[in-house]
Structure formats: structure tokens, C-alpha cells
Amino acid sequence: MKAFILAGGGGTRLFPLSRDKYPKQFLKFFDKESLLQKTVKRVLKIVRNFDDIVFLTNKDYVFLLKEQIFEKFNERPKHIILEPLKRNTAPAISLGVKYLVERGIEADEPIFVFPADHLIRPEEDFVRYIEEAQSLTKAKSIVTFGIIPSKPETGYGYIEADKNKVISLNNFQAFKVKKFHEKPSLETAQRYLEEGNFYWNSGIFGFTAETFLEELEIHSPEIYEFVENSSLEEILKNFAQMPDISIDYAIMERTARASVIPMSISWSDVGSFEAIYDVMDKDSGGNSVKGRVVLKDVNNCLIYGNKRLISGIGVEDLLIVETEDVLLITKKGEGQKIKDLVSALKQNPETKILTEVHVTEYRPWGNFTVLEEGERYKIKKITVNPGETLSLQMHYHRSEHWIVVKGTALVVIEDEMGNLSEQYIKENESFFIPKTKKHRLINPGKVPAEIIEVQVGEYLGEDDIVRFEDRYKRDDLVNQH
């Protein structure tokens, strides 16, 4: 069995926690594990090892994905496919199938597709559903999984099962899919719940490469032509020509081979703050809280704090989310509209950046946090992981002053003759980097190096970097794998 983990989504309904450059699958909402890490841990109970997992993501997330996998599993992912740009799930899954076909996958070997941002409990029951579904894929069915609904939910699509067409498995039943339905109104969702043959669409699929390609040729010939007549490298090069279409629209809603296995588990796609509220623990007032929170006569609220103390009196049914740079307040039930808010913020040049990055940004060598900035200056805290190195670079418009607060750093700097020299700086020592001088920062030690960087200059944007050498080949990510 092979597993695809889809890790390229955006999660705009979870702004300000989720941003373009740090979406929800990498966030640690509930404990010390991100949704991606939880997904990988779950999938490793189904497949043999990392060699059976293909990660589908894009160039903005590749180093973050690698860092989180290494952090949790002390492993380097073996198979990563980088989408040059976002083109929805059908092109992404097609890339994965092409990747496996080029590597000689057997025609009848099951492939299962798992989104990286789901919360599923208990995992042992989920594993049993997947294991039994293998027989359906070998019988040339495209299997999907429907969640038995616990309430009339309007935030999910639904799968309508044909209860007259039963497929018996060892311990479960599957049904032929009658129809896929878009997110319903509350009245329609209530009817779905009463009728009993409608299930939440989990977005998890299983098939063989042979079946997938046969159905792709019939129902999405424009994608099939790319996959059949081009190499993976050629597909990536011309990926912008791919249609922006989901696997539901491309195949599942059209195929006669779709079957659904109803799953009686706790499942959430964590697609809204209401969903986060539902799965978090509650206090006696029905509030879900994280962070420093003091409440009086407050009921049924989600309060998700960061550094500030959040206090509330006499309110109910609110969603309050605080990050270092944004405070969101809305009524419960309005969380789906946050996507519209993000779209509006993107239209304003002054607020667009807030939708893209946090004050903390992640790089292949570590991360940096902007502590303060003003006219002609910016102060950052930089963390360089053990053994990692920044690129050999130069800035036209700013000088930098580095102060080591933890660990040891090795500075490479260009001298007056244009030669590179090295100097160690330790805790409470500093180093000055003039404009236009080539330089590099390296952590040669065994613990993270923490640096305070003070930038001064007429332009302090992240694009004022001229790279001469880069271990991570950031200018050629698409071809890196």
C-alpha cells in the first residue's frame, strides 16, 4: 500500500492562526503535535514506513514539512512532490500517481489519499477501516469514506449512499455512491441527518493507479493527456496549464466506480474556529480556552490566546483569537465568513502581508521573529538549528548587527580584499555586517543558536538578499525532487 499526504492547502478560514506561508496543517492547535505530524503518525500505522508515503505540497512549505517530520520522527521524507503552484486536488493526486507509475508501482497496489489537516479519533478504528478498504480498490472500485454525521452540519459536503447496493466487507459495509452534494442549508442538513444515508465527505480516497488513470481518461481527459503523454518533469514544467479542479469534480461525482464506507469515528477537518471549539475541552460555562484567560459570566465562547492576558465579562457565543499581530473577534456561526475577510485584507496593500506571514517566519535553517520595526530599522530574533547555515549573501540597502544570546555562531565575512574569513562569536558577543559585504551565518554547535539581529538602512524588505551560495537551492525548488 502507498499513501499520499496532501499538505499544500491554505486554511484561510483559520486566519489569523493560519497564514499563506504557515497554513493550518503545520499548526499545533491542541498539543505539541501539528496536524501534519498527527496525520503522519496515523498513516505510519497503515503503511510499512516512510518509503511508502508520498508528500504532495508546494515550494513554500517544503522546508517546513521537512522540519516538522524530522522534529517528530527523526526521519527525512523520502518522497516529496512539489507543485509549482496551487491547482487543487485532482492535479495534485495525478502528479502523485504519475510519480509512482514512473517508479514501477504494481497496477493493483492500493493507493490511499489523506489530507494533512484532519483530526481523527480513535486512530485504531480508522486504521481498521482503511485496511478493509484495500479489497475494494483491488476490485477496481474508487473508495471514499463518509463520516456518520452527529449533527446537521452545514460546513461539510455530503455523500449520498445507495442503501440498495451493499458491498459486504469482513467487519464493515460499503455502499455504491448515489450522489455527492455540496454544503447544504441547515434545513437540508437536518433532512440528510433524518434520512440516514447521507455522510460527511471526509476527502479520503483509495484506488489503484490503473483504476485512477482509467477514470481520469474518461472523466477528465484534459488532465489525463498531461499524465499519459508527459514525464513528471514535463508535467511540472507545464503545471500552470493544468485545470484548477478538485478530485470530487474531476472524477468522484462522475464515476460509476465510486463506493463509500461509512465510518463511525470522531472526525474533523478543522476547517473553522467552530470546529476547533467543538473538539476542545470546555469549562463549566461551555468555554474552550487556550492561553492566559480570566472570565466572569462568559458562556459558550472560544478564546484562543497567545501572549496577552485576555479577560472577558458578560459575553457569550464569541470566537476570540489573538496572535502577536492580529486580534479576531466574531460571533460563533460566522466563522465560515473569515475567508471573505481574508480576501478583503488581501486587496489592501497595507494589510495583505498579514494574510501571508506571521511575525515568525520559517526557513530551512530555522526561523526568525520580528520583534520591532520602524523607519530605517528592524529588530529580529533569529534561531539557527544545529548544523544549519544561512546562504552566502549580500544586502544593498541595509547593514546588520548580530548579538549572540544563546549558543555559538560561526560568521563568514568578506574582507577588504574580497576574500572570505571566519570568526566565532559566542554568547554576549556581537558582529557587524556592513552593506554590500558577502556574509554567512553558521551554527556549528549541538544546540540552537539564538541571535538578535538589528537591521539599519533605507530598505529592509526580505527581497534585499543576493544569494551567491545556498545549500537549500531555494531558487530551484521545483526540480529539487
N, C-alpha and C positions, 0 to 999 in steps of 0.2 A: 504494500500500500504506500502511496505517496500522498503528501499533504501540501496544499497551497495555503499560505497565510497571507491574507490581503492586508497590507499595512500602509496603504497610501492615501487613506481618507483624511478629510479635513475636520469634521466635527464642529461646524460653525454654531450649532445651537448651544454649545457649551462655552461660548465666549463669556467672560474673559479668561477662564481657565485654559481653554483650548484656543490656540492661535495657528495661523497658516504654517509657521515654521516649527510648531510644537503642538501637534494635534492630540486628540483625546487618547489614542491608543498608547501614548507614551506617558500619560499622566498617572500618578499614584493617588487615586481618589480615596481609597478605603483603608489602605495599609501601606506597607513598604514595597509592594509589588505593583508595577504598572499593569494596565490591561493587556498590553503585548506580552509581558512576562507571564501573566496568568494563562494567556492563550497558549503560549509555547509549552508551559508546564503541563497543560491539559493535553495537548497534541502528542507530547512525548509519552503519554500513557497509551497512545493508539498506534504510533509508528515505532520502529525499532530505535532510531537515533536521528541525529541532525542530518545525516546523509539522505534521509527520506523527506526532508522538509525543504520546500522552495518558498522563499520570501519574495513577495511582489510588492515593491514600494517605488518611490521616486528618488531622484538625486538629492532632494532637500532633506530626506530623512535617513539616508543610508548610514551615515556615521552614528547618528543617534540610535538607530536599530542595532548596529554592531556593538555599541557601548552597552546598551541595556541587556543584550544577550550575554555578553562577556561578564557583566556585573552579576547576573543571576546564575548563570550556568557554567562560567569559566570556559566557554566554548566560542569559537569563531564560526559564524554561519558559513556553510559550505556553498550554498546556492542562493544567490540574490539576483533578481532581475530588476533592473531599474527602468521604469517608464520615463521616457524623456519629458512627457507632460501628461496631465491627467486626462484620461479618455474613458473613465467609468469601468465597470467590472467585466463586461464582455471582452473588450480588447485586452485587458489585463490577464484574464484567465486564458485567453487564446495564446498570449505570449508564453504563459507557463506550460501549456500543452505543447507548443512548438519546441520549447526548451527540452522537455522530456523526450519528445519524439526524436529530436536530433541526438539524444543520448541513448537511444535504443530501448525505451520503455516497451514492455510487452503490451500487445494490443488489448489484453483483457485485465491488465493490472488496475485495481481501483485507484482513483484519484479523488480526494475529498478537499473541498474548499472551505476554509474557515476565516471569517473576518477576525481581525486582530483586536477588536474593541468590544467584545461581548463579555458579560458576566454570567457564568453558568454554575449551578449547584443542584444536586451533588454531582461531582465530576465522575464518580464511579458509574452512576446511572447513564450519564451522557456517553461514556465510553462504550457501554453495552449496546446502546442504540447504533452507534457508528459501526461497531464490529458486525452486528447482524445485517446492516445495510449493504455490506460488501456483496452478499449474494445477489442483491437486486442489480447492482452495477454489472456483475458478470452475466446477468440475464438481459443485458442491453437496455436497462432502464436508466433514466436520469433521475436520481432520487433526491428529494429535498426533505426538509424536516419542519414540521409545523408544531408550534408550541400550543398546547391546550390552554385556551385563554382563561384567566382567573377573574376578568372583569371586562366590561365593554370599552376596550382601548381604541382611541381614535388616532394614535400616533404610529400605528403599525399597519402595513399591508396585510392582507389575509389570503390564505389558500383554502379554496373550497374543495373538499374531498367528495368523491363519488362513493357513497357507502354501499352501493350495489356491486362495486368492483373491488373485492377484497383480495389482498395478497397476504397469505399467511407466512410468517417467519417463525423462528423457533420459539421466541418469547413475546413477540410483538406482532401487531398487524400493520400493514401498509394498505393504501388505497390509491387507485388511479386518481390523478388530479383532474377535477372537473373544470376549474377556472381559478385564475389569480384575480384578486381585487385590490384596488387602490385603497389608501387610507380612508375610512368611512366617516360619516357623520356619527354623532352619538346615538341617534335613533337607529341607524343601520347597524352599528356595532352591537347594540343591545339585541337586535334581531339575530345577528350572527351567533351571539352567545346562547340564545334560546334554541336555535336550530341544531346546534351541537356538531355540525360537520364543517365548521369554519375554524381555521387555526391561524395563529400569528405566523407571518412569514419570517423565518429565522435567518434567511440569507446564507444557509449552509447547504452545500450541494455535494453529490457524489456521482461519478460516472467513470467510464474508461475513456482513454484517448480516442479509440476507434469510434465509440458512440458519439462522443462530443463532436468530432470532426464531421461525422455523417450528418448530424443535426445542424451543425453550423453551415454546411454546404446547402442544405435545404432552406433554412430559415434566415440566414444572414450571409448570403453569397459574397457581399462586399468585403466582409471580414475574412471569409474562407479563402478568397482569392489571394489575400495578403499571406495567409498562413501556409497555403498549399504551394504557392509559386515563388516564395522568397525564403531566404535564410533568415535566421533570427537576427543577425546583424543588419540585414537589409530592412527587415520589419522595423527595427528600432530607428534606423536612419530615416524612414518614411512614416514614422508613427503619427505625425500630425495629420496624415490623410485618413487615419482610422476614424470611423464614426464614434461619436460620444454616446454610448448606449449601454444600458445595464444588461446583465445576463438574463434577467427576467424578461425584458422586452425582446432581446435578441433570440432567445431560444425557449425559455421555460413557458411563456404564455402561448407559444405556437406549437410546440412539440406534442406528439401523441404518446411519447415515451415517458412522460413525467409521472412519478409516483411520490406519495407523501407518507412519511411515518410520523404519526402524532407522538409528541414527547411530553410526558408528564414530569417536568422538571421546573426549577426556578431559573428563568432566563430573562436577561435584559440586554438590549443593545446600547444601554447607557447613552441614549440619544437626546436626552433633555435633562434639565435640572429636576423636573418632576420624577424622572426615572431614578436619578440619584437619591432623591428624597425617599422613594419607595423602598429602596434596598438598604438604606442606612438605619441604624438603631434609632429609636425615639425615646425622648424623656417623657415624664408624666403628662406634659402638656402636648404631646404629639409632635415635638420639635426634633429635627435632626440637626445636630450642631457639630462643627469642627473648628478648632482654634480656641482663642480666648473669648468666651461669650458669657455675658451675665444678662439674665432675662427676668422680667416680672410681668405676670399676667399676659404672657405671649403663648399663642397656641398654633399648632399645625404649620410651622414655618421651617424652611431650610435656611440655615445660617452657616455659611462656609467662609471662615475667616482665614487670614494669613498672619500678619504681624500685629495689627492693631487690636485693641480691645473693642469688641462690638457689644453694645448694650441696647436693650430694647424694652419698651413698656407698652402694654395695651394694644398690641397688633396681632393679626392672625393671617394665615394663608398667604405669606410672603416668601419670595425667593430673594435672599440677600447673599451676594457673592463678592468677596473682597480679594483683590490681588494688590501687588505693590503699586500698580499704576492705574487701576480701574476699579470702580465700585458699581456693581449692578444691583438694582432693586426693581422687582416686578412682582405682580400677583401670580400665585400658583394658577396654572391653567393657561398662562400667556407665554410659557417657555418656548413653544414652537415658533413664536414670532421673533425670537432673538436672531434668527437667520436674517430677517428683514433689517434688523438693527445693524447687523454687521455689514450688510450691503450698503446701507446709508453711510456708515462710517468710512467705508472704502471710497466713497465718492468725494470725501473731503480730504484734501492733501494733508491737513494738519492732524487728522485722526487715522488716516489709512495705516500708518505704521503700527498703531495699537492693535490692529487686527492681524498683523503679520508676526510680530515678535513680542516676547516677554522682555522684561528688563534683564532677565538672564537668557543668554543665547548659548547654544551648544555647538561645539566644533569637534573635529575628530581627535584633537589633542586634549580636550577638556571643555571648559566653559568660561564665560565672563559675565559679570553682573555690572550694570551701570549704576553706580552709587549716587552720582550727582553730575549735572552738566549745566553749563551756562554759556554765555557769549565767549568764545575763544578758549573754552576749557571743558574737559570731561574727565571724570574720575571713575575708574573701573576696578573691580576686584577680579583678578584672573586666576583660575585654577588650572594647572597643567598636570595631567596624570603622570604617574611614574613611567619613565622610559619614553615619553612622548616629546614631540618637538614642533614648534611653530615653523612655518615656512621661512626660508631666507627671503627677506622682503625689504622694501623701502617705501617711505612716505614723502610725497612732495610738499604737503601742506601742514604737517604737524611734527613737533618733537615729542619725545616720550621720556618720562622719568619713572623708573621701576624701583619699588621698595619691596624687599622680601619680608613677609611676615611669618612664613612657615616653610620649612624645607630648605633645599638648596637649588639654585638655578645656575646654569651654565650659559653665559652670554657670548654669542659670536658677533663681532662688530668689525666693520670696515675701518681701517686706519687711513691716515692722510695719503699714503702711497697706493691706496686701493687694495691692499692685502687684508685678509681676514685673520683676526686674532681671537683668542678665547680668554674669558675671565670668569671665575666662580664668584658668585655673590651669595652670602648666607643670611640667615635671619638678622633683621635690623640693619642690613647693608643695602646700598642703593646704586643705581647705574643710570646714566643719562644717555639718551639716543638722539643725536641731532637730526634735523631734517636731511633727507636725501642720502643718508648713510645706510648701506646694507646692514641688516642685523637679523639675528635669530635668537630665540629663547628656547632652552632645552632643560628638561627635568631629568638629570642623570641618576636621581635617587630612587628610594623604595617607597616613599610616601608622597602624596600630592604636594606640589609646590604652590603656595598661595602668594600672589604678587598684587600689590596696589600699583596701578598704572595711572599716572597723571599725564594727560594729553594737553598740549597747548598749541594753538595755531589758528589760521584763518578758516580752515575747513576740517571737520572732524568726522566725516562720514566713513562708514566701513568700506566704501569702494575706493578710498585713497590708499590702496595697497597694490604695489607692484611686486609680484612674486617672481623670484629667479629660480628657486628650487622648492619643490613641495613633495614631501613623502607621500601625501594622500592623493595626489593627482586630481585636485579639485577642478581643474579646467578640462578634464577628460573623463568625467564620471560615467557617462553613458557606455563607453567602451571598456570600462574597467573590469566588468564581469563577463 
